[in-house]
């Protein structure tokens, strides 16, 4: 038990109840909040139990100052209602001997007295409103390993009849019995699968009941009324699952920016409604004006998977023992099953966070493992697709293409001013509802720019600081992780761009199968990204440009870099979108050096003067045909193959005609 008095004093301060405590004005609800906060701050402890322990300690004291007794009794009388039949043994008047709030009493002494006084109040509140009783907080690590169960949790999953739990309870067991039997390996794989399926169902339940909150899951303050508190084994298991889920969802770092939407099994058509002006001056007769046009917006998902082969069981046990020997920094004591799933999912979520932003789906090469970024298409490449479909007009002025550490602030301000001017007459897109999304890795540049322009003594904290709003414009800033060095400037209404999935927790449902001395694990799920409202679709880029952003709801710069004149190679480590310039003579691209797996490279024609071409040879021998641009804006998109020896073609545009490689991009709208 923590120092109860100090803990209570700290809670009074945190809940801003110190003044009410000193003036004896704490209500029943105040005490309930105090008890709940105490249990939250001290997992495994219970306010009522600890309070009784303090009272017992006080009552067992053999000597007390007479004046202290009078003060305690007086405060107790004031806290408890006069009409209470539970305090009939107290004849003292409320005004006799009671210190006034103006008395300069030591706050620590007040806390001690209030703790004692609350005993009767808490008991009365529980009798009057039993449904509000504060349930005891179980220690998530169990009461302690006993003769039959690891951690003392009497659930089959923690039974000491199972090899992995014996090792958890006594790591030396693995040394004395180094080789797991066939039956033990099969039992372990079955336990993995059962637990993974249970974890998926628990995740879905939490999601469907709006309980998927990491803080509440970690502090076990969710509603557990659906569980039978008498069935402690299941109670422990569910709470430990919640702790594991909480650990996992705190690793997600993009869903506050791009919320998740479930229920899309393959693709879903969302209709955007566009209205012409309908108002006019009155005149007699059937003079009609305005129309509504519906245009489809297609959201789709791709199939992603985890499929891995573990090391032999005894190797996993060895690594688990290493975890047990260094677990001091982790308040949770995970079983081998929980520990293994936590490690797999930690890696999977880290990859998914990156893929949600920078992923581009590429059908895997037969028999070869694909890159995690090619499991589905993320936000950036979805936006590029909208531009290719002539729905999204980019702010493609050269000055917006790539900012640096000295031009970051100015570039963002100028682009926002352009957006505001562009939509001034378009009242369907209120500028004050937009947010600007910037690269989290460039925060330092932003601070330096702000200090250089507005002064060195700036406070970058708070909701109205220059880190939260663009200075002089006041557009809210969202700092987005997982962008690498990409100079992206993205403006949208919050919630427009979304991450989409089929079922909550699908990825968590690992299945296992024994394979000789090793075992395999896999899970399959569906994911993608989409916008609910982009803009009107046009037949050509010329028509899109002539529309001048009318009714467009997403705005983005062109995060590209220029290729040096006459260059025949480009450095793939410096970006993914490259625009050619005029050459002094005919040139052909021969290589993308330092190309990275998983990245979709876009090679765009910026000038027809000796325009750079690509021959179907060398590293580009696997593209569908030689690439020869015939118009500014033509492009080809490429990805490095699994062996890092050839570039494969994803799509191209020549003369304004877009062609998608259906073999590598089978789900992209326009292919089927």
C-alpha angles and dihedrals in degrees: 000000000000122000094291097200094048091045091051092048090051091050091051088055094045093049092042091241100125094102092047090049093050090049094044093240101127112137130213089260090051091056092047089053090047091051092048092049091048092053090046093052093045111043111201093026129100124212096217093046094048091045090056090049090054091048092049090051090051093047092049093056109111100211134032134170112260094229091053090054091053092050093049092049093047094051092046090054092051095049095049117070114257092231094055112126088202093072102048093129092072111085096167117118118243090238097048114099093339115144113234122236087250091062108107097238121171108258091223090056090048090053091051092050094045091051090057094042093053093063092082094039094051091048092050093048091052092051094048096042109023091168089066094055112134108239120225116265112236121217102250091216091059130241092294137285112295134181095286109028139040110245087005091274105144095213123120090241090064098041115139088220085080118085097226092053091049088055091048090053095040116014091191088070088077090056093049092045104029100167119063114216125241090254092051092051092048091048091051094050090049090050090051092052095045092049093046092053091047091049091052091052092048091050091050091048092052091047095047091049096046091246098120094116116135096208094050091044093051093047094040093232095134120113108277095170090117090065123080105241088203090064095072097172093060090039090057094045095052093047091049089050088052090051091051092047090048090053089052100045092050085065091061108096107170109052093086086062100036108024122214123251121194135200102060107126098173115339136337130201115223116189121221115204119216119192129198119215111288105181124096142152115281120263133159121264139035098312106153130189136183137026140211121233123194118208123182123239112197122214117189140173134214128214114256128181149186112219118165141152117225127217118258114297095252090055090054090048089053091053091046091053087053088055091050090053092053101035096112092103093053116075089201120077103209125202116231091260093051093042093052095048091045091054095047093047094045089060093042093052092047089055092044092052089056093042093051087065107028105019125123120185116239121173107244122252110252112270095002129105113246128221116264091237089061095059094089141348119267135204099279098051091041088058090049088052090054088053090050089051090054093244099108121054109203126217088241100166109138091242091062097046099086128001123192136204092285100042102039098102095041093049093052093047093048093049093049090050089052091050091050092051092046095055100035092109094037102086092180089076110053108201092212090063094058127098128199119228116209137179111275090210090065098058092110091055089051093052092048091050092049092050092048093051104033105025139280100264099073129145110222095186130093136048094284098044124117089258090059101039133029106252116250091008102054095211107154115249125223114194109214123203128209095047097114108203095329111141093221124166111184126175124190146138108269112266097019095108111054142182109232132203139165106231131009113252095008092137092055095061099094116183122204137204132181117241111185107290092347133053137220130227131193145162131183128206142158126243142158144140132249144163121238092211126015110153143276118314119238134192097235142014089249091060090045092052092047090055088066097209095306109168092354113145102188126056127191140168123232104256094202139127130221120246113230114254114269092010116149097186134042131202109246092195092069097062144309104252118068129179121199126223134206113299128209090227139006111297136184128202110241103175148001101220121209089017113176128222115249096026122118108216119208117203109191132187111239097170136020092210100114087333115211113253135190122225121213093246143086112014089354097052091111097059115109094249141337112294117232115164118218100182138035107264095036112134147172124214119213139182130195115248123239093262092051090232104104141030118234124207120242100176143324142200121212122175090354093303116122121213122186123202099237092193094062098027105036098153101046111118108260095040096076 
